[in-house]
Amino acid sequence: MMKYRLIHPELLAALARSGHTSRVLIADSNYPHFTGGPAHAARIYLNLAPGLISATDVVKVLLDAIPIEAAHAMLMDNGQEAPIVEEFRKLVPPEIGVRSIPRFDFYDAVNVPQTSVLIATGEQRLYANLLLTVGVVQPK
């Protein structure tokens, strides 16, 4: 039995295989989970039902589990940020922040060898995708 917040076995294993500069995608329910990333990336399906589990719920747990050094959100096709990006900004440490990039640049940023994990959520809000870059654990 684990006492830690993150207890999903496959997600824990996928994160353990990730290292500094690896990328982890938290994706909404519309993202092309199977084809929208490198073939070697672990796919973790947390999309139990529409609205379950939300992208922000996943971000909260991930930020407690891994260090990050960058976070990128997907811009809407009209060039504006999706409303959820403000929620992401409240969750991501302010010294890291969230940078938004155009939709097709976002897809390109996910589809690189460094992407190790794609997490499918039941998030129904549009453009609710966040790409995290794993940082380093600082020595104590």
C-alpha positions in Angstrom: 0.0 0.0 0.0 1.3 3.4 -0.9 0.7 6.6 1.0 2.0 8.8 -1.8 -0.6 10.9 -3.8 0.3 9.3 -7.1 -0.6 5.6 -6.9 -1.4 4.7 -10.6 1.0 1.8 -11.3 1.5 2.4 -15.0 1.9 6.1 -14.6 4.4 5.7 -11.8 6.4 3.2 -14.0 6.3 5.6 -17.0 7.5 8.5 -15.0 10.3 6.4 -13.4 11.6 5.7 -16.9 11.6 9.4 -17.7 14.5 11.7 -16.9 15.7 15.2 -17.3 14.3 16.8 -20.4 11.7 14.1 -21.0 8.3 15.4 -21.9 5.0 14.4 -20.4 1.7 15.4 -22.1 -1.5 15.9 -20.2 -4.1 15.7 -23.0 -7.8 16.5 -23.2 -10.3 14.0 -24.5 -10.1 15.3 -28.1 -6.3 14.9 -28.4 -5.2 12.1 -30.8 -3.7 10.0 -28.0 -2.7 7.0 -30.1 -1.3 8.8 -33.1 -0.3 12.2 -31.6 3.1 11.3 -30.2 6.1 9.1 -30.7 5.4 5.4 -30.9 7.7 4.6 -27.9 5.9 7.0 -25.5 3.8 5.3 -22.8 0.1 5.9 -23.2 -1.7 6.2 -19.9 -5.5 6.2 -20.3 -7.2 8.1 -17.4 -10.2 9.0 -19.5 -12.8 7.0 -17.6 -15.8 9.0 -18.8 -16.5 12.5 -20.2 -15.3 14.9 -17.6 -13.4 12.3 -15.6 -10.5 12.7 -14.9 -9.8 16.4 -15.5 -6.6 17.7 -16.9 -6.1 20.0 -13.9 -6.5 17.1 -11.5 -3.7 15.3 -13.3 -1.5 18.3 -13.3 -1.9 18.7 -9.6 -0.8 15.2 -8.9 2.0 15.3 -11.4 3.5 18.5 -10.0 3.6 16.8 -6.6 5.5 13.8 -8.2 8.0 15.2 -10.6 10.2 18.3 -11.0 9.5 20.4 -14.1 11.5 23.0 -15.9 9.0 24.1 -18.6 5.3 23.9 -19.4 3.7 24.6 -22.7 0.0 25.0 -23.5 -1.7 24.8 -26.9 -3.1 28.0 -28.4 -6.6 27.9 -30.0 -6.8 28.1 -33.8 -7.7 31.8 -33.4 -4.4 32.5 -31.7 -6.0 33.0 -28.3 -5.3 31.1 -25.1 -7.9 28.6 -24.0 -9.6 29.5 -20.7 -8.0 26.5 -18.9 -4.5 28.0 -19.4 -5.1 30.4 -16.6 -5.9 27.4 -14.3 -2.6 25.8 -15.5 -0.8 29.0 -14.6 -2.2 28.9 -11.1 -0.9 25.3 -10.7 2.6 25.6 -12.3 5.2 27.2 -10.1 5.4 30.9 -11.1 9.2 30.8 -11.7 8.5 28.3 -14.5 5.2 29.7 -15.9 3.2 28.4 -18.9 4.1 29.4 -22.4 1.5 29.0 -25.1 2.4 27.9 -28.6 0.3 27.5 -31.8 -1.6 24.2 -32.2 0.5 22.6 -34.9 3.7 23.7 -33.2 2.4 22.1 -30.1 1.8 18.8 -32.0 5.4 19.0 -33.3 6.7 19.6 -29.7 4.9 16.5 -28.5 6.0 14.3 -31.5 9.7 14.2 -30.6 11.9 11.5 -29.1 12.0 13.2 -25.7 8.2 12.7 -25.2 8.0 9.7 -22.9 4.4 9.8 -21.6 1.0 10.8 -23.0 -1.8 10.9 -20.5 -5.3 10.8 -21.8 -7.8 12.6 -19.6 -11.6 12.9 -19.7 -11.1 16.7 -19.9 -13.9 18.1 -22.1 -12.7 21.7 -22.3 -11.2 22.4 -25.7 -7.4 22.9 -26.1 -6.8 21.7 -22.6 -3.4 20.2 -23.3 -0.3 20.8 -21.3 3.2 19.6 -22.2 5.6 19.4 -19.2 9.4 19.1 -19.5 10.9 17.1 -16.6 13.5 19.0 -14.6 16.0 17.8 -12.1 15.7 16.8 -8.5 17.9 19.2 -6.5 20.3 17.6 -4.0 19.4 18.3 -0.4 
